[in-house]
């Protein structure tokens, strides 16, 4: 049991910077929370891995992170990892795990035309889990699926100060936009935590879309139900003006200074490389 006056510590884990969209949602919705963000950039990307490789990587990295940080809760802020690794993680550890799943259910409830698109990594698009979500929650909807690792790369670059190339983005979205029923789409599911980082660019390419559905806010609400009520920031933070939050990378990053600047805007002035003994 966590003491009422102690801030809960949440570990947000992803292969890249997509988990920062969840990091941001947690800070907005849960005052006083201590958040540790870890990007396993040394193992990036997860969306192209086999299930066996992905489960092994996630377990090996998280084992070391849980020992180091002793979090009260872990958010696996990656759709690809969540759909295959959560059951075994929950079986192994006695702390809560919150994952990310494609937001098919809320999208089906929002859509008025009955035509939905889902943008995800190729791995998430191909999972049986995703097909089952569609069968369970959108059986009467037409769901168009588009898997792309290039969108992930564009989001990674944007956080590091590199503006997304509009021609490249158009080419990525072309299979979706050229669909004969594309003009009937009114709802898009962003089934990768990276993709909300490209929200402005995606809206510019698809201005007719009425509903954009992502998971950050829903994850934050779920986390808030699993932790004691949060108080205000710790006294040390109030006195020093320093952030409670931390960010770590598992590998070197050529644009680490740009990433540090981005994190400062999220009230996080700490970014370091963490040593992870993990070989694929």
Buried (B, 14 or more C-beta within 10 A) or exposed (E): EEEEEBBBBBBBBBBBBBBBBBBBBBBEBBEBBBBBBBBBBBBBBBBBBEEEEBBBBBBBBBBBBBEBBEBBBBBBBBBBBBBBBBEEBBEEBEBBBBBBBBBBBBBBEBBEBBBBBBBBBBBBBEBEBBEEBBEEBBEEBBBBBBBBBEBBBBBBBBBBEEEBEEEEBEEBBEBBBEBEEBEBBBBBBBBBBBBBBBBEBBEEBBEEBEBBBBBBBBBBEBBBEBBBEBBEBBEEBEEEEEBBBBBBBBEEBEBBEBBBBBBEEBBBBBBEBBEBEBEE
